[in-house]
């Protein structure tokens, strides 16, 4: 019998990690043991099946004194590095983004080399491609472009998602630069970076839930605050996680052609503006009712107001430490952008094909968002529930 693989998942308790561990349990017969490193103990929040051994290690990947994290790398065949500080506050927490996303990634690379882990799969992000169209516009246009043809900003100020996006780009560069570097046992480290667009699905507590909270305040209508809006490609987290599994196999069987490269991870989810997608999600269940607003606020008006708000927050921040949950200009830029990525590299070199249909992805997600919505309503003060007729 062939020896079963041991894999390590950093950030395995999070949104993306939950989907990856489900697939490692249910669809990867080569894996025998799954080690999870996270700030929170691992719990199966999706409710998937699985009998493989799961070892949960609680700790900070950036802590040089965390001996348990170092020991977790012993005898590992592949590391999936998903742990990250996913934070879009404005002004950004530049220090923490550097510490976790960049310095933390550098430590993961160093531990892989020290403990002779042969494969490293890094979870990057397509938000690194949010760069001003023609260098001036306050939106991005990516039309069916492959990885080599899709631009990444050359300087920090050109990233339309400040702080977070640039930190993920610097981390990705570290991982890809480490490809073919020497391991302690004399072997070579093989690395790859997987870039998914914005994800939806079970355990999402940021993307769709944030829009739901806005819709609740407007009686189910999602304000179209960027004019007619753009077209944003999104991906079901289960399919993005399957691309990670395919990357593990690609590094083992096709390293000479794919190691050291970045790869887009997309699926068949419709290319449409986010408000329309939320409407489709709401149609798939009985309680979550969302729809685009009947009015549209021109982009130049909202962008001007967002620009003024950012100036005000920047001016007050040194004295009040005030922060916004999202950068207003970046949010508008995303909503007005056209984002469509070509996954031919994943198809050819990783043999990746989405395993969840669009219908299945939407139905799975709708159940999760319905439960989240009901919990959210129960958390609201009674006066808010009465005002909304719930």
N, C-alpha and C positions, 0 to 999 in steps of 0.2 A: 504493500500500500504506500502511495506517495505521502511524503511528509506534509502535514497541513501547515499553512502559512499563519504567522502571527502578525497582525497589523496594529498600528497605533493611530488613534484619531485624536488630534488636539481640537478642543472646542466641540467635542462630540455631544455635549448636552444641549447645544444650541439648535436653532432652526434647521440649518443645513446639515449639521451632524446627525440629527435624528433621522433624516431621510437616508443618509449614507449608511448608518448602522442597520436600518431596516433592510437595505439591499444586501449588505454584507451577510446578514443573517439568512435572508430568504433566497438570494439569487447567486451567491458566490460559493460554490462547493469547495474551492481551494482554501478558503479561510477556516481555521480551526479555533483561533482565539482573537478577541478584539479587546484592545486596551484603550481606555478613554481617559484623556487628561483634560480636566476642565476646572474652572473655579467652583462649579457646582457638581454634586454627585450625579452620576448618570442615572436617569429613570426613563423607561420606555413610555414616552408620552404619546406616541402614535398608536400604540396597542398592536404592534406587529407580532407575528409569530417568530420563534427562534429558539434554538436549544444550544447554540454555541456559547462558549465561555466568554463572559464579559467582565473585565477587571476595571473598576473605576478608581482613578487616582485623582484626588482633589488637590489642586495647587496652581500656582502662577508660573507659567512657562518662563517668565522673566526673572524668577527668583533663583539666583545662583546657589542658594543654600538648600534648595528643595531636592534632597537626595532621592526621594521617592520618584520624582519625575525623571531623573537621570537613569535610575534602575529600570524604568519602564521601557527604555530603548534597547535593553539587552535582549538579543535574540530576535529582534523585529525584522521582518522581511520588507515592510513598506510603511512609511509614515504618510498619513493624510494630514496636512497642516491647514486646519480650518479656523483655529483660534485667532480672533482679531478683536480689536476695539472698534466696533461698528457704531460710530457716533457722528451725528451731523450737526451738532450744536454750532451756533454762530454767536460770537467768534469761536473758531475751533479750539479744541484742547490740543494744541500742537505738541506739547511735551508728552502727554499720555499716548497720543497717536504714534509718535516716534518710538516711545518706550515699548509699547505692545506690538504694534504692527511691523515695525522695522527692526528694532533691536531684538524683539522676541523671535522674529523669523531668523535673524542671524544666529541666535542661540540654537534654534531647531536644526539649522544646517550644521552647526558645529557639533551638536550631539549625534547627528546622523553619521558624521565622519568619524567621531571618536568611537562610537559603538558599532561601526561597520554596517550601517543600514544601507542596503544597496539602492533603494528607490524612495524618492520623495515627491509626493503629489501636492502641489500648492493650490489653494483656492484663492484665485484672484478676483477681479471684478471688472465688468465692462464699463463701469462709471469712469474708469481711467481715460476713456475715449471722449469724455464730455469736454470738448474744446471748441472755442468760438468758430463758427463757420466763416471761412475766408479770413480768419484772424480778427474779425471785427464784430460780427453779429452776436446777439445774445441768445443764440440757440446753436444746436449741433445738427449736422446732416451726415448720416452714415447710411448709405444705400447699398445693401447687399455686398458689403466689402469683406475681404478676407483679412486675416491677421496682419500680413505685411503691408497692406494698403490702408489700414485704419490708423489714423494719426493718434499720437499721444503728445500732450503738451510738452514743450521743451523747458518751460520754467514754471515755478509754483503759481505765479499769478495768472497763468493761462488755464489752469484747471477750473472748470466751472463749478465743480463741487469742492470747495476749499477744504484743505486739511486731510480729510479721509481719503479722497481719491489719490492724492499725491503720495500718501503714506503706503497705500496698497501698491502703487507703481514702484516705489523704491524697494518694497519687500519682494515683489516679483523679480525685479532685476537681480537682487541678491540670490534668489533661488536658481534662476536660469544661469547666472554666472558660475554657480557652484557645480553645474553639470560637468561630469568627467574629472572632477577633482578626486584626489586619492583618499581612500578610506584607511583606517588603522590596520586592517588586515591585508592591505595592498591592492584591494579591488578598487573599482571606480563607482562614484556616486552618480546615479541617473536621476535627473529632475525634469519636471514638467509643470506648467502653470495652466490651470483651467479657468477661463473667463466666462462666467454666466452673466446674462443681463439681470435686471431686477427679478427676484423670485417671488412666487406665491405658493401657497399650499398649507398643509397641516403644520401647526406650531408657529406659523407666521404671526408675530405680535407687533409688527411695525408697518408694513406696506399697506395692505388692505385695511387693517384696523384703524390706522390713522385717518384714512379717507372716510371710513364709517363714522368716526367721531365727528368729522366735519358735516357729513350728511345728516346726522341726527340733529345737529343744531339748525339745519335748514329744512327740517321736515322731509328728509329723504332725498333732497335735491343736492347734487354735487356742483358747486359753482364752477362754471367754465371761465377761469380768470386769466386765460392766456389766448383770448380770441378763439378761433376755431380749433386751436390746439394742433399738435403734431401726431405722429404715429410712433408709439413706443413698443418695441419688442420685449416681451417678458417670457419667463420660462417657469414651468412647474418644477418645484424643488426636487421632486422624485426623479425627473429626467436629468436635471443638472447633477444630481448625486450619482446617477448611473454613468454619466460621463467620467466621474472620478474613478469609478470601478474599472471602466474601460481603459482609463489612463494607467492604472496599476498594471493591467495586463499588457498594455502597449509598451511600457518601460521594460517589461520582462521579455517580450517576444519581438519587439520592433524598435528597440532603443536606437539603433543606428540611424533611423529615419525620423524619429519624433522626439527623442530626448533633447532637452535644452530649448524647447520651443513652447510658445503659448498657443492655446487652443480655445476657440469659442465653443460654448456649450449652449445650444438652443434646441427648441422643439417645434411642434406644429401649432403652438398657441397663436391665435390671430394677431395680426399686426394692426393695432387700432389705438385710439387715444384711451388713456387710462380710465376716464369716466365711463366709456362704453363697455370696457371690460368689467368694471365693477357692476354695471347694470346686468351683464350676463351672469355674473356670480350670484347676484340677488335673485335672478329668475330661477335659479336651480334650487332654491329652498323657499319655505313658506313665510318666514318671518323677516328676513333681511331684505328690505325694500330700498333700493337706491336707483337713481336716474340722473342723467345730466340735466343741468338747469336749462330752462328755456331761453335764458339770456346769455350773452357772451360779453365779457369785458375785454376791450382791445388790449393786446399785449403791451403796446407802448405806454399805456396809462398805468397798468399794474406794475410794469417794470420800473417806471419812473418812481412810483410810490415805494416799491421795494428797495430801490437804490437809496432813497431818502431815509427809509427805516434802517437800513444797514449802516448808513453814515451816523445816524443818531445813536444806535446801539454801540458802535465803535467808540463814539465820543464819551458815552456814559460808562462803558465797561470798566475803565480803570478806577472809577470812583464807586460804582455800585455792584460790580461783578455780574451785571445782568447778562443773560444769554437767551437766545431764541433756540427752539428745538430744531429748527431747520433754517438754513440760509435762504432768505426770501428770493434773491435773484437766481440762485441755483435751482430752486424749486420751480420757478417760472420757466427757466431755461429748459429743464427736463420736460415739462409739459408741452413746450412749444417745439421740441426737437423731433426729427425723424431718425429713428434708430433701428436699423435692420442689419444684422450680422450674418455672414455666410459661414456655415459650419462644415464646408467641404473637407477641411483638414482633419476634423474629428472623424468624419465618415470614412476617409481613405486610410488614415494611419492608425486610428484607434478602433476601427470597425464599430463606431458608435452609431446607434439608431435609437431614437426615443422609444422607451418601452411602455409609456403611458400615453394613450390617445388624448386628444384635446378634451373630448367628452368625459373621459374618466378623470382627467386631471381636475376639470371644473367641478364634477360631482363630488370627488373626494374633498376638495377644498371647501365647497359650499357647506358641507356638514361641519367642518371645523369652524368656519366663520360664523355659522349659525349659533353654535355653542358659545363661541367667544362673545357674540352679540348679546345673547341672553344674559351672560355673566356681567357684561358691561352695563346693561340696563339696570340690573339689580344693584350695581354699585353707585348708580346715580342717586342724588337726593330725591326724596319723595316729590318735592315741588317740580323738579325737572321731569319726572316720570308723568306727573299729571299734565304738565304743559304739553307733553308730546303725545298724550293720549294712550299711554301704555299702563 
